[in-house]
Amino acid sequence: MFKVHAESVLQAQQAIPPAARRYLAESKFDGTIVARPGVLIYQLDGARVDVESVLATIQAAGPLLGAFSQSTSDHPLR
């Protein structure tokens, strides 16, 4: 389930590219994502400052960046 904050319903629908929606659903992503033009910030819920949490956070970076990078040029986050 996604909760998207945007200025309009259309912007909210366009805010998460299809590839990112697929990744988030398939990976059962549990966390918070802030996406702005040129910036992607994410936090895994329940993450702590320990080896397992740090590794999980780092391992999520590549797939998240790849999924959000597959948007079209008219995407509002570009």
PyMOL Python script that loads the backbone (N, CA, C, O; Angstrom):
from pymol import cmd

cmd.read_pdbstr("""\
ATOM      1  N   MET A   1       0.846  -1.175   0.000  1.00  0.00           N
ATOM      2  CA  MET A   1       0.000   0.000   0.000  1.00  0.00           C
ATOM      3  C   MET A   1       0.890   1.235   0.000  1.00  0.00           C
ATOM      4  O   MET A   1       1.918   1.269   0.676  1.00  0.00           O
ATOM      5  N   PHE A   2       0.495   2.233  -0.750  1.00  0.00           N
ATOM      6  CA  PHE A   2       1.278   3.445  -0.877  1.00  0.00           C
ATOM      7  C   PHE A   2       0.488   4.619  -0.326  1.00  0.00           C
ATOM      8  O   PHE A   2      -0.721   4.720  -0.534  1.00  0.00           O
ATOM      9  N   LYS A   3       1.166   5.489   0.366  1.00  0.00           N
ATOM     10  CA  LYS A   3       0.580   6.750   0.790  1.00  0.00           C
ATOM     11  C   LYS A   3       1.438   7.830   0.154  1.00  0.00           C
ATOM     12  O   LYS A   3       2.607   7.986   0.507  1.00  0.00           O
ATOM     13  N   VAL A   4       0.866   8.574  -0.778  1.00  0.00           N
ATOM     14  CA  VAL A   4       1.617   9.561  -1.540  1.00  0.00           C
ATOM     15  C   VAL A   4       1.084  10.950  -1.221  1.00  0.00           C
ATOM     16  O   VAL A   4      -0.119  11.197  -1.292  1.00  0.00           O
ATOM     17  N   HIS A   5       1.987  11.846  -0.872  1.00  0.00           N
ATOM     18  CA  HIS A   5       1.615  13.239  -0.615  1.00  0.00           C
ATOM     19  C   HIS A   5       2.009  14.059  -1.840  1.00  0.00           C
ATOM     20  O   HIS A   5       3.174  14.058  -2.238  1.00  0.00           O
ATOM     21  N   ALA A   6       1.054  14.755  -2.436  1.00  0.00           N
ATOM     22  CA  ALA A   6       1.316  15.585  -3.613  1.00  0.00           C
ATOM     23  C   ALA A   6       0.284  16.702  -3.657  1.00  0.00           C
ATOM     24  O   ALA A   6      -0.693  16.703  -2.908  1.00  0.00           O
ATOM     25  N   GLU A   7       0.525  17.651  -4.554  1.00  0.00           N
ATOM     26  CA  GLU A   7      -0.370  18.800  -4.659  1.00  0.00           C
ATOM     27  C   GLU A   7      -1.692  18.460  -5.329  1.00  0.00           C
ATOM     28  O   GLU A   7      -2.687  19.155  -5.124  1.00  0.00           O
ATOM     29  N   SER A   8      -1.712  17.394  -6.129  1.00  0.00           N
ATOM     30  CA  SER A   8      -2.952  17.010  -6.783  1.00  0.00           C
ATOM     31  C   SER A   8      -3.030  15.490  -6.872  1.00  0.00           C
ATOM     32  O   SER A   8      -2.033  14.795  -6.674  1.00  0.00           O
ATOM     33  N   VAL A   9      -4.213  14.985  -7.168  1.00  0.00           N
ATOM     34  CA  VAL A   9      -4.403  13.547  -7.331  1.00  0.00           C
ATOM     35  C   VAL A   9      -3.563  13.043  -8.498  1.00  0.00           C
ATOM     36  O   VAL A   9      -2.948  11.980  -8.408  1.00  0.00           O
ATOM     37  N   LEU A  10      -3.534  13.800  -9.594  1.00  0.00           N
ATOM     38  CA  LEU A  10      -2.745  13.395 -10.762  1.00  0.00           C
ATOM     39  C   LEU A  10      -1.260  13.306 -10.421  1.00  0.00           C
ATOM     40  O   LEU A  10      -0.597  12.342 -10.804  1.00  0.00           O
ATOM     41  N   GLN A  11      -0.735  14.292  -9.709  1.00  0.00           N
ATOM     42  CA  GLN A  11       0.667  14.252  -9.315  1.00  0.00           C
ATOM     43  C   GLN A  11       0.942  13.067  -8.391  1.00  0.00           C
ATOM     44  O   GLN A  11       1.996  12.439  -8.484  1.00  0.00           O
ATOM     45  N   ALA A  12       0.012  12.765  -7.516  1.00  0.00           N
ATOM     46  CA  ALA A  12       0.185  11.616  -6.630  1.00  0.00           C
ATOM     47  C   ALA A  12       0.219  10.318  -7.428  1.00  0.00           C
ATOM     48  O   ALA A  12       1.020   9.432  -7.132  1.00  0.00           O
ATOM     49  N   GLN A  13      -0.645  10.197  -8.442  1.00  0.00           N
ATOM     50  CA  GLN A  13      -0.666   9.003  -9.272  1.00  0.00           C
ATOM     51  C   GLN A  13       0.627   8.855 -10.076  1.00  0.00           C
ATOM     52  O   GLN A  13       1.086   7.739 -10.316  1.00  0.00           O
ATOM     53  N   GLN A  14       1.209   9.975 -10.489  1.00  0.00           N
ATOM     54  CA  GLN A  14       2.417   9.948 -11.306  1.00  0.00           C
ATOM     55  C   GLN A  14       3.696   9.918 -10.469  1.00  0.00           C
ATOM     56  O   GLN A  14       4.780   9.715 -11.016  1.00  0.00           O
ATOM     57  N   ALA A  15       3.593  10.114  -9.176  1.00  0.00           N
ATOM     58  CA  ALA A  15       4.779  10.270  -8.334  1.00  0.00           C
ATOM     59  C   ALA A  15       5.629   9.012  -8.239  1.00  0.00           C
ATOM     60  O   ALA A  15       6.847   9.103  -8.081  1.00  0.00           O
ATOM     61  N   ILE A  16       5.018   7.857  -8.331  1.00  0.00           N
ATOM     62  CA  ILE A  16       5.768   6.608  -8.221  1.00  0.00           C
ATOM     63  C   ILE A  16       5.732   5.912  -9.567  1.00  0.00           C
ATOM     64  O   ILE A  16       4.679   5.438  -9.991  1.00  0.00           O
ATOM     65  N   PRO A  17       6.882   5.844 -10.251  1.00  0.00           N
ATOM     66  CA  PRO A  17       6.931   5.195 -11.563  1.00  0.00           C
ATOM     67  C   PRO A  17       6.520   3.731 -11.473  1.00  0.00           C
ATOM     68  O   PRO A  17       6.671   3.119 -10.415  1.00  0.00           O
ATOM     69  N   PRO A  18       6.001   3.151 -12.564  1.00  0.00           N
ATOM     70  CA  PRO A  18       5.569   1.750 -12.548  1.00  0.00           C
ATOM     71  C   PRO A  18       6.647   0.782 -12.052  1.00  0.00           C
ATOM     72  O   PRO A  18       6.345  -0.144 -11.300  1.00  0.00           O
ATOM     73  N   ALA A  19       7.898   0.989 -12.466  1.00  0.00           N
ATOM     74  CA  ALA A  19       8.973   0.092 -12.016  1.00  0.00           C
ATOM     75  C   ALA A  19       9.162   0.179 -10.505  1.00  0.00           C
ATOM     76  O   ALA A  19       9.430  -0.831  -9.854  1.00  0.00           O
ATOM     77  N   ALA A  20       9.025   1.367  -9.951  1.00  0.00           N
ATOM     78  CA  ALA A  20       9.159   1.536  -8.509  1.00  0.00           C
ATOM     79  C   ALA A  20       7.984   0.889  -7.782  1.00  0.00           C
ATOM     80  O   ALA A  20       8.171   0.268  -6.736  1.00  0.00           O
ATOM     81  N   ARG A  21       6.781   1.028  -8.324  1.00  0.00           N
ATOM     82  CA  ARG A  21       5.612   0.376  -7.716  1.00  0.00           C
ATOM     83  C   ARG A  21       5.812  -1.140  -7.666  1.00  0.00           C
ATOM     84  O   ARG A  21       5.527  -1.787  -6.658  1.00  0.00           O
ATOM     85  N   ARG A  22       6.311  -1.693  -8.784  1.00  0.00           N
ATOM     86  CA  ARG A  22       6.567  -3.143  -8.828  1.00  0.00           C
ATOM     87  C   ARG A  22       7.601  -3.541  -7.783  1.00  0.00           C
ATOM     88  O   ARG A  22       7.393  -4.491  -7.028  1.00  0.00           O
ATOM     89  N   TYR A  23       8.718  -2.811  -7.742  1.00  0.00           N
ATOM     90  CA  TYR A  23       9.775  -3.155  -6.776  1.00  0.00           C
ATOM     91  C   TYR A  23       9.248  -3.076  -5.346  1.00  0.00           C
ATOM     92  O   TYR A  23       9.477  -3.986  -4.550  1.00  0.00           O
ATOM     93  N   LEU A  24       8.545  -1.995  -5.017  1.00  0.00           N
ATOM     94  CA  LEU A  24       8.048  -1.821  -3.650  1.00  0.00           C
ATOM     95  C   LEU A  24       7.078  -2.925  -3.262  1.00  0.00           C
ATOM     96  O   LEU A  24       7.100  -3.402  -2.127  1.00  0.00           O
ATOM     97  N   ALA A  25       6.227  -3.335  -4.196  1.00  0.00           N
ATOM     98  CA  ALA A  25       5.268  -4.403  -3.911  1.00  0.00           C
ATOM     99  C   ALA A  25       5.971  -5.755  -3.797  1.00  0.00           C
ATOM    100  O   ALA A  25       5.723  -6.514  -2.861  1.00  0.00           O
ATOM    101  N   GLU A  26       6.847  -6.048  -4.755  1.00  0.00           N
ATOM    102  CA  GLU A  26       7.521  -7.350  -4.767  1.00  0.00           C
ATOM    103  C   GLU A  26       8.472  -7.518  -3.588  1.00  0.00           C
ATOM    104  O   GLU A  26       8.602  -8.617  -3.049  1.00  0.00           O
ATOM    105  N   SER A  27       9.130  -6.451  -3.188  1.00  0.00           N
ATOM    106  CA  SER A  27      10.095  -6.539  -2.091  1.00  0.00           C
ATOM    107  C   SER A  27       9.428  -6.379  -0.728  1.00  0.00           C
ATOM    108  O   SER A  27      10.071  -6.518   0.312  1.00  0.00           O
ATOM    109  N   LYS A  28       8.125  -6.086  -0.749  1.00  0.00           N
ATOM    110  CA  LYS A  28       7.390  -5.822   0.499  1.00  0.00           C
ATOM    111  C   LYS A  28       8.094  -4.713   1.298  1.00  0.00           C
ATOM    112  O   LYS A  28       8.247  -4.797   2.516  1.00  0.00           O
ATOM    113  N   PHE A  29       8.516  -3.671   0.561  1.00  0.00           N
ATOM    114  CA  PHE A  29       9.219  -2.542   1.173  1.00  0.00           C
ATOM    115  C   PHE A  29       8.417  -2.002   2.342  1.00  0.00           C
ATOM    116  O   PHE A  29       7.216  -1.757   2.223  1.00  0.00           O
ATOM    117  N   ASP A  30       9.085  -1.818   3.468  1.00  0.00           N
ATOM    118  CA  ASP A  30       8.452  -1.276   4.663  1.00  0.00           C
ATOM    119  C   ASP A  30       9.306  -0.107   5.131  1.00  0.00           C
ATOM    120  O   ASP A  30      10.320  -0.297   5.803  1.00  0.00           O
ATOM    121  N   GLY A  31       8.894   1.090   4.775  1.00  0.00           N
ATOM    122  CA  GLY A  31       9.689   2.249   5.136  1.00  0.00           C
ATOM    123  C   GLY A  31       9.100   3.520   4.575  1.00  0.00           C
ATOM    124  O   GLY A  31       7.934   3.572   4.182  1.00  0.00           O
ATOM    125  N   THR A  32       9.923   4.534   4.546  1.00  0.00           N
ATOM    126  CA  THR A  32       9.522   5.854   4.080  1.00  0.00           C
ATOM    127  C   THR A  32      10.437   6.265   2.932  1.00  0.00           C
ATOM    128  O   THR A  32      11.649   6.059   2.988  1.00  0.00           O
ATOM    129  N   ILE A  33       9.847   6.846   1.893  1.00  0.00           N
ATOM    130  CA  ILE A  33      10.609   7.335   0.754  1.00  0.00           C
ATOM    131  C   ILE A  33      10.215   8.788   0.501  1.00  0.00           C
ATOM    132  O   ILE A  33       9.034   9.135   0.486  1.00  0.00           O
ATOM    133  N   VAL A  34      11.222   9.622   0.305  1.00  0.00           N
ATOM    134  CA  VAL A  34      11.007  11.009  -0.107  1.00  0.00           C
ATOM    135  C   VAL A  34      11.697  11.154  -1.453  1.00  0.00           C
ATOM    136  O   VAL A  34      12.911  10.978  -1.555  1.00  0.00           O
ATOM    137  N   ALA A  35      10.929  11.473  -2.482  1.00  0.00           N
ATOM    138  CA  ALA A  35      11.480  11.620  -3.830  1.00  0.00           C
ATOM    139  C   ALA A  35      11.242  13.043  -4.314  1.00  0.00           C
ATOM    140  O   ALA A  35      10.114  13.536  -4.328  1.00  0.00           O
ATOM    141  N   ARG A  36      12.313  13.677  -4.701  1.00  0.00           N
ATOM    142  CA  ARG A  36      12.284  15.024  -5.266  1.00  0.00           C
ATOM    143  C   ARG A  36      13.177  15.009  -6.496  1.00  0.00           C
ATOM    144  O   ARG A  36      13.979  14.088  -6.649  1.00  0.00           O
ATOM    145  N   PRO A  37      13.067  15.988  -7.370  1.00  0.00           N
ATOM    146  CA  PRO A  37      13.949  15.997  -8.541  1.00  0.00           C
ATOM    147  C   PRO A  37      15.422  15.894  -8.126  1.00  0.00           C
ATOM    148  O   PRO A  37      15.942  16.764  -7.427  1.00  0.00           O
ATOM    149  N   GLY A  38      16.076  14.833  -8.560  1.00  0.00           N
ATOM    150  CA  GLY A  38      17.492  14.628  -8.266  1.00  0.00           C
ATOM    151  C   GLY A  38      17.804  14.080  -6.892  1.00  0.00           C
ATOM    152  O   GLY A  38      18.974  13.920  -6.546  1.00  0.00           O
ATOM    153  N   VAL A  39      16.775  13.785  -6.091  1.00  0.00           N
ATOM    154  CA  VAL A  39      17.009  13.320  -4.719  1.00  0.00           C
ATOM    155  C   VAL A  39      16.077  12.161  -4.391  1.00  0.00           C
ATOM    156  O   VAL A  39      14.881  12.217  -4.680  1.00  0.00           O
ATOM    157  N   LEU A  40      16.626  11.117  -3.790  1.00  0.00           N
ATOM    158  CA  LEU A  40      15.821  10.006  -3.291  1.00  0.00           C
ATOM    159  C   LEU A  40      16.330   9.670  -1.895  1.00  0.00           C
ATOM    160  O   LEU A  40      17.468   9.233  -1.727  1.00  0.00           O
ATOM    161  N   ILE A  41      15.483   9.876  -0.905  1.00  0.00           N
ATOM    162  CA  ILE A  41      15.836   9.588   0.487  1.00  0.00           C
ATOM    163  C   ILE A  41      14.903   8.476   0.954  1.00  0.00           C
ATOM    164  O   ILE A  41      13.695   8.528   0.724  1.00  0.00           O
ATOM    165  N   TYR A  42      15.469   7.485   1.603  1.00  0.00           N
ATOM    166  CA  TYR A  42      14.619   6.413   2.105  1.00  0.00           C
ATOM    167  C   TYR A  42      15.103   5.957   3.469  1.00  0.00           C
ATOM    168  O   TYR A  42      16.274   6.107   3.819  1.00  0.00           O
ATOM    169  N   GLN A  43      14.172   5.395   4.232  1.00  0.00           N
ATOM    170  CA  GLN A  43      14.471   4.852   5.544  1.00  0.00           C
ATOM    171  C   GLN A  43      13.665   3.577   5.701  1.00  0.00           C
ATOM    172  O   GLN A  43      12.461   3.564   5.445  1.00  0.00           O
ATOM    173  N   LEU A  44      14.310   2.526   6.112  1.00  0.00           N
ATOM    174  CA  LEU A  44      13.609   1.275   6.370  1.00  0.00           C
ATOM    175  C   LEU A  44      13.026   1.331   7.775  1.00  0.00           C
ATOM    176  O   LEU A  44      13.730   1.659   8.729  1.00  0.00           O
ATOM    177  N   ASP A  45      11.744   1.013   7.904  1.00  0.00           N
ATOM    178  CA  ASP A  45      11.130   1.014   9.229  1.00  0.00           C
ATOM    179  C   ASP A  45      11.806  -0.044  10.098  1.00  0.00           C
ATOM    180  O   ASP A  45      12.115  -1.141   9.633  1.00  0.00           O
ATOM    181  N   GLY A  46      12.026   0.293  11.335  1.00  0.00           N
ATOM    182  CA  GLY A  46      12.652  -0.627  12.278  1.00  0.00           C
ATOM    183  C   GLY A  46      14.161  -0.690  12.172  1.00  0.00           C
ATOM    184  O   GLY A  46      14.797  -1.442  12.911  1.00  0.00           O
ATOM    185  N   ALA A  47      14.756   0.087  11.261  1.00  0.00           N
ATOM    186  CA  ALA A  47      16.211   0.056  11.101  1.00  0.00           C
ATOM    187  C   ALA A  47      16.884   0.659  12.337  1.00  0.00           C
ATOM    188  O   ALA A  47      16.411   1.630  12.927  1.00  0.00           O
ATOM    189  N   ARG A  48      17.995   0.044  12.694  1.00  0.00           N
ATOM    190  CA  ARG A  48      18.782   0.513  13.834  1.00  0.00           C
ATOM    191  C   ARG A  48      20.220   0.716  13.357  1.00  0.00           C
ATOM    192  O   ARG A  48      20.539   0.457  12.196  1.00  0.00           O
ATOM    193  N   VAL A  49      21.056   1.165  14.232  1.00  0.00           N
ATOM    194  CA  VAL A  49      22.465   1.314  13.892  1.00  0.00           C
ATOM    195  C   VAL A  49      23.170   0.024  14.331  1.00  0.00           C
ATOM    196  O   VAL A  49      23.868  -0.014  15.344  1.00  0.00           O
ATOM    197  N   ASP A  50      22.964  -1.024  13.534  1.00  0.00           N
ATOM    198  CA  ASP A  50      23.657  -2.287  13.748  1.00  0.00           C
ATOM    199  C   ASP A  50      23.979  -2.878  12.373  1.00  0.00           C
ATOM    200  O   ASP A  50      23.503  -2.380  11.352  1.00  0.00           O
ATOM    201  N   VAL A  51      24.767  -3.910  12.352  1.00  0.00           N
ATOM    202  CA  VAL A  51      25.256  -4.457  11.082  1.00  0.00           C
ATOM    203  C   VAL A  51      24.113  -4.875  10.162  1.00  0.00           C
ATOM    204  O   VAL A  51      24.133  -4.541   8.978  1.00  0.00           O
ATOM    205  N   GLU A  52      23.127  -5.593  10.672  1.00  0.00           N
ATOM    206  CA  GLU A  52      22.033  -6.074   9.828  1.00  0.00           C
ATOM    207  C   GLU A  52      21.241  -4.931   9.214  1.00  0.00           C
ATOM    208  O   GLU A  52      20.917  -4.971   8.027  1.00  0.00           O
ATOM    209  N   SER A  53      20.926  -3.917  10.002  1.00  0.00           N
ATOM    210  CA  SER A  53      20.147  -2.788   9.500  1.00  0.00           C
ATOM    211  C   SER A  53      20.932  -1.978   8.475  1.00  0.00           C
ATOM    212  O   SER A  53      20.385  -1.556   7.456  1.00  0.00           O
ATOM    213  N   VAL A  54      22.209  -1.766   8.747  1.00  0.00           N
ATOM    214  CA  VAL A  54      23.031  -1.001   7.807  1.00  0.00           C
ATOM    215  C   VAL A  54      23.151  -1.747   6.487  1.00  0.00           C
ATOM    216  O   VAL A  54      23.028  -1.136   5.426  1.00  0.00           O
ATOM    217  N   LEU A  55      23.388  -3.051   6.528  1.00  0.00           N
ATOM    218  CA  LEU A  55      23.482  -3.846   5.301  1.00  0.00           C
ATOM    219  C   LEU A  55      22.165  -3.830   4.526  1.00  0.00           C
ATOM    220  O   LEU A  55      22.172  -3.687   3.303  1.00  0.00           O
ATOM    221  N   ALA A  56      21.040  -3.974   5.222  1.00  0.00           N
ATOM    222  CA  ALA A  56      19.738  -3.958   4.554  1.00  0.00           C
ATOM    223  C   ALA A  56      19.486  -2.607   3.891  1.00  0.00           C
ATOM    224  O   ALA A  56      18.956  -2.545   2.782  1.00  0.00           O
ATOM    225  N   THR A  57      19.862  -1.534   4.564  1.00  0.00           N
ATOM    226  CA  THR A  57      19.673  -0.189   4.017  1.00  0.00           C
ATOM    227  C   THR A  57      20.536   0.012   2.772  1.00  0.00           C
ATOM    228  O   THR A  57      20.074   0.565   1.774  1.00  0.00           O
ATOM    229  N   ILE A  58      21.770  -0.432   2.834  1.00  0.00           N
ATOM    230  CA  ILE A  58      22.676  -0.304   1.683  1.00  0.00           C
ATOM    231  C   ILE A  58      22.191  -1.172   0.525  1.00  0.00           C
ATOM    232  O   ILE A  58      22.219  -0.735  -0.626  1.00  0.00           O
ATOM    233  N   GLN A  59      21.752  -2.386   0.813  1.00  0.00           N
ATOM    234  CA  GLN A  59      21.300  -3.294  -0.240  1.00  0.00           C
ATOM    235  C   GLN A  59      20.042  -2.792  -0.932  1.00  0.00           C
ATOM    236  O   GLN A  59      19.804  -3.143  -2.088  1.00  0.00           O
ATOM    237  N   ALA A  60      19.238  -1.990  -0.268  1.00  0.00           N
ATOM    238  CA  ALA A  60      18.020  -1.447  -0.877  1.00  0.00           C
ATOM    239  C   ALA A  60      18.322  -0.294  -1.830  1.00  0.00           C
ATOM    240  O   ALA A  60      17.486   0.047  -2.666  1.00  0.00           O
ATOM    241  N   ALA A  61      19.495   0.305  -1.716  1.00  0.00           N
ATOM    242  CA  ALA A  61      19.814   1.504  -2.497  1.00  0.00           C
ATOM    243  C   ALA A  61      19.776   1.259  -3.996  1.00  0.00           C
ATOM    244  O   ALA A  61      19.112   2.001  -4.720  1.00  0.00           O
ATOM    245  N   GLY A  62      20.465   0.243  -4.474  1.00  0.00           N
ATOM    246  CA  GLY A  62      20.539  -0.019  -5.915  1.00  0.00           C
ATOM    247  C   GLY A  62      19.174  -0.253  -6.545  1.00  0.00           C
ATOM    248  O   GLY A  62      18.820   0.415  -7.516  1.00  0.00           O
ATOM    249  N   PRO A  63      18.401  -1.195  -6.005  1.00  0.00           N
ATOM    250  CA  PRO A  63      17.076  -1.435  -6.587  1.00  0.00           C
ATOM    251  C   PRO A  63      16.151  -0.218  -6.533  1.00  0.00           C
ATOM    252  O   PRO A  63      15.398   0.029  -7.475  1.00  0.00           O
ATOM    253  N   LEU A  64      16.202   0.535  -5.446  1.00  0.00           N
ATOM    254  CA  LEU A  64      15.350   1.727  -5.349  1.00  0.00           C
ATOM    255  C   LEU A  64      15.754   2.775  -6.375  1.00  0.00           C
ATOM    256  O   LEU A  64      14.901   3.327  -7.071  1.00  0.00           O
ATOM    257  N   LEU A  65      17.046   3.050  -6.471  1.00  0.00           N
ATOM    258  CA  LEU A  65      17.509   4.043  -7.449  1.00  0.00           C
ATOM    259  C   LEU A  65      17.178   3.602  -8.867  1.00  0.00           C
ATOM    260  O   LEU A  65      16.742   4.410  -9.687  1.00  0.00           O
ATOM    261  N   GLY A  66      17.383   2.326  -9.155  1.00  0.00           N
ATOM    262  CA  GLY A  66      17.066   1.820 -10.486  1.00  0.00           C
ATOM    263  C   GLY A  66      15.588   1.935 -10.804  1.00  0.00           C
ATOM    264  O   GLY A  66      15.216   2.333 -11.908  1.00  0.00           O
ATOM    265  N   ALA A  67      14.745   1.588  -9.843  1.00  0.00           N
ATOM    266  CA  ALA A  67      13.301   1.636 -10.067  1.00  0.00           C
ATOM    267  C   ALA A  67      12.808   3.065 -10.258  1.00  0.00           C
ATOM    268  O   ALA A  67      11.959   3.315 -11.114  1.00  0.00           O
ATOM    269  N   PHE A  68      13.323   3.994  -9.481  1.00  0.00           N
ATOM    270  CA  PHE A  68      12.890   5.381  -9.621  1.00  0.00           C
ATOM    271  C   PHE A  68      13.518   6.066 -10.823  1.00  0.00           C
ATOM    272  O   PHE A  68      13.002   7.082 -11.290  1.00  0.00           O
ATOM    273  N   SER A  69      14.615   5.534 -11.328  1.00  0.00           N
ATOM    274  CA  SER A  69      15.279   6.126 -12.493  1.00  0.00           C
ATOM    275  C   SER A  69      14.613   5.747 -13.799  1.00  0.00           C
ATOM    276  O   SER A  69      14.926   6.341 -14.831  1.00  0.00           O
ATOM    277  N   GLN A  70      13.710   4.786 -13.795  1.00  0.00           N
ATOM    278  CA  GLN A  70      13.067   4.315 -15.014  1.00  0.00           C
ATOM    279  C   GLN A  70      11.833   5.124 -15.384  1.00  0.00           C
ATOM    280  O   GLN A  70      11.012   4.674 -16.183  1.00  0.00           O
ATOM    281  N   SER A  71      11.698   6.306 -14.815  1.00  0.00           N
ATOM    282  CA  SER A  71      10.535   7.134 -15.146  1.00  0.00           C
ATOM    283  C   SER A  71      10.740   7.828 -16.488  1.00  0.00           C
ATOM    284  O   SER A  71      11.859   7.917 -16.993  1.00  0.00           O
ATOM    285  N   THR A  72       9.657   8.309 -17.046  1.00  0.00           N
ATOM    286  CA  THR A  72       9.719   8.982 -18.331  1.00  0.00           C
ATOM    287  C   THR A  72      10.136  10.436 -18.163  1.00  0.00           C
ATOM    288  O   THR A  72      10.120  10.961 -17.050  1.00  0.00           O
ATOM    289  N   SER A  73      10.509  11.087 -19.255  1.00  0.00           N
ATOM    290  CA  SER A  73      10.994  12.455 -19.166  1.00  0.00           C
ATOM    291  C   SER A  73       9.929  13.450 -18.714  1.00  0.00           C
ATOM    292  O   SER A  73      10.269  14.517 -18.203  1.00  0.00           O
ATOM    293  N   ASP A  74       8.646  13.126 -18.889  1.00  0.00           N
ATOM    294  CA  ASP A  74       7.598  14.038 -18.454  1.00  0.00           C
ATOM    295  C   ASP A  74       7.138  13.740 -17.023  1.00  0.00           C
ATOM    296  O   ASP A  74       6.173  14.334 -16.543  1.00  0.00           O
ATOM    297  N   HIS A  75       7.818  12.833 -16.356  1.00  0.00           N
ATOM    298  CA  HIS A  75       7.468  12.478 -14.992  1.00  0.00           C
ATOM    299  C   HIS A  75       7.699  13.680 -14.083  1.00  0.00           C
ATOM    300  O   HIS A  75       8.688  14.390 -14.267  1.00  0.00           O
ATOM    301  N   PRO A  76       6.824  13.936 -13.108  1.00  0.00           N
ATOM    302  CA  PRO A  76       6.959  15.126 -12.266  1.00  0.00           C
ATOM    303  C   PRO A  76       8.216  15.136 -11.403  1.00  0.00           C
ATOM    304  O   PRO A  76       8.589  16.190 -10.886  1.00  0.00           O
ATOM    305  N   LEU A  77       8.876  13.999 -11.234  1.00  0.00           N
ATOM    306  CA  LEU A  77      10.083  13.966 -10.416  1.00  0.00           C
ATOM    307  C   LEU A  77      11.330  14.160 -11.255  1.00  0.00           C
ATOM    308  O   LEU A  77      12.435  14.063 -10.720  1.00  0.00           O
ATOM    309  N   ARG A  78      11.203  14.425 -12.533  1.00  0.00           N
ATOM    310  CA  ARG A  78      12.350  14.652 -13.411  1.00  0.00           C
ATOM    311  C   ARG A  78      12.579  16.126 -13.564  1.00  0.00           C
ATOM    312  O   ARG A  78      13.502  16.537 -14.268  1.00  0.00           O
TER     313      ARG A  78
END
""", "prot")
cmd.dss("prot")
cmd.show_as("cartoon", "prot")
cmd.util.cbc("prot")
cmd.orient("prot")
